[in-house]
Amino acid sequence: MSDCQSLGDCDDTRVQKIYEYLDQALSTQDLDEIKQHLDSCPDCAGEYDLECVIRSAVKRSCTELAPENLKTSILERIHAMKAADA
């Protein structure tokens, strides 16, 4: 594994930070740190590339829309469960 002292263990970086980086769910400073880390760590860069491929495949494969009544059905079930617990 590469030296990932600034970001913790590479496993932690791969598991948590790469997802947050891809989702743009980090501060600007953290995004910059992860970008620099990915530029210098082939292990984490490989994990990042793999996640990009997976996300791209999922986007291409998931073109089916949810049924119009799905939201209503879920909300009705939630309300029924809450009423049963009361």
One Martini backbone bead per residue (centre of mass of N, CA, C, O) as a GRO file, in nm:
protein
   86
    1MET     BB    1   0.100   0.033   0.014
    2SER     BB    2   0.063   0.348   0.042
    3ASP     BB    3   0.131   0.663   0.155
    4CYS     BB    4  -0.146   0.787   0.387
    5GLN     BB    5  -0.107   0.995   0.625
    6SER     BB    6  -0.300   1.244   0.557
    7LEU     BB    7  -0.567   1.023   0.527
    8GLY     BB    8  -0.477   0.764   0.616
    9ASP     BB    9  -0.574   0.480   0.535
   10CYS     BB   10  -0.637   0.348   0.232
   11ASP     BB   11  -0.892   0.197   0.307
   12ASP     BB   12  -1.040   0.444   0.413
   13THR     BB   13  -1.023   0.608   0.157
   14ARG     BB   14  -1.175   0.416  -0.027
   15VAL     BB   15  -1.440   0.374   0.134
   16GLN     BB   16  -1.505   0.691   0.188
   17LYS     BB   17  -1.366   0.931   0.022
   18ILE     BB   18  -1.432   0.850  -0.270
   19TYR     BB   19  -1.737   0.879  -0.250
   20GLU     BB   20  -1.736   1.175  -0.158
   21TYR     BB   21  -1.583   1.279  -0.402
   22LEU     BB   22  -1.786   1.187  -0.623
   23ASP     BB   23  -2.029   1.352  -0.464
   24GLN     BB   24  -1.927   1.627  -0.355
   25ALA     BB   25  -1.908   1.580  -0.004
   26LEU     BB   26  -1.686   1.806   0.027
   27SER     BB   27  -1.469   2.012   0.085
   28THR     BB   28  -1.250   2.188  -0.090
   29GLN     BB   29  -1.004   2.090   0.066
   30ASP     BB   30  -1.070   1.784   0.054
   31LEU     BB   31  -1.080   1.761  -0.251
   32ASP     BB   32  -0.784   1.842  -0.293
   33GLU     BB   33  -0.659   1.616  -0.120
   34ILE     BB   34  -0.772   1.379  -0.280
   35LYS     BB   35  -0.656   1.452  -0.553
   36GLN     BB   36  -0.360   1.437  -0.463
   37HIS     BB   37  -0.373   1.146  -0.369
   38LEU     BB   38  -0.458   1.016  -0.640
   39ASP     BB   39  -0.197   1.119  -0.791
   40SER     BB   40   0.000   0.940  -0.567
   41CYS     BB   41  -0.207   0.676  -0.555
   42PRO     BB   42  -0.257   0.387  -0.720
   43ASP     BB   43  -0.460   0.237  -0.544
   44CYS     BB   44  -0.677   0.463  -0.520
   45ALA     BB   45  -0.700   0.524  -0.823
   46GLY     BB   46  -0.809   0.243  -0.895
   47GLU     BB   47  -1.063   0.262  -0.719
   48TYR     BB   48  -1.177   0.510  -0.856
   49ASP     BB   49  -1.199   0.393  -1.142
   50LEU     BB   50  -1.389   0.162  -1.067
   51GLU     BB   51  -1.622   0.339  -0.960
   52CYS     BB   52  -1.670   0.486  -1.227
   53VAL     BB   53  -1.751   0.236  -1.390
   54ILE     BB   54  -1.986   0.149  -1.215
   55ARG     BB   55  -2.153   0.409  -1.234
   56SER     BB   56  -2.181   0.404  -1.539
   57ALA     BB   57  -2.327   0.130  -1.562
   58VAL     BB   58  -2.569   0.204  -1.390
   59LYS     BB   59  -2.671   0.443  -1.557
   60ARG     BB   60  -2.717   0.275  -1.820
   61SER     BB   61  -2.912   0.050  -1.675
   62CYS     BB   62  -3.100   0.286  -1.525
   63THR     BB   63  -3.386   0.378  -1.711
   64GLU     BB   64  -3.601   0.301  -1.526
   65LEU     BB   65  -3.898   0.396  -1.402
   66ALA     BB   66  -4.087   0.467  -1.157
   67PRO     BB   67  -4.376   0.446  -1.045
   68GLU     BB   68  -4.602   0.690  -0.980
   69ASN     BB   69  -4.724   0.536  -0.704
   70LEU     BB   70  -4.483   0.484  -0.508
   71LYS     BB   71  -4.480   0.719  -0.311
   72THR     BB   72  -4.768   0.682  -0.206
   73SER     BB   73  -4.732   0.391  -0.105
   74ILE     BB   74  -4.508   0.446   0.099
   75LEU     BB   75  -4.657   0.660   0.269
   76GLU     BB   76  -4.892   0.476   0.351
   77ARG     BB   77  -4.718   0.269   0.505
   78ILE     BB   78  -4.598   0.461   0.710
   79HIS     BB   79  -4.867   0.554   0.834
   80ALA     BB   80  -4.962   0.271   0.917
   81MET     BB   81  -4.723   0.206   1.107
   82LYS     BB   82  -4.762   0.445   1.297
   83ALA     BB   83  -5.056   0.374   1.380
   84ALA     BB   84  -4.986   0.090   1.499
   85ASP     BB   85  -4.783   0.209   1.723
   86ALA     BB   86  -4.999   0.408   1.877
   0.00000   0.00000   0.00000
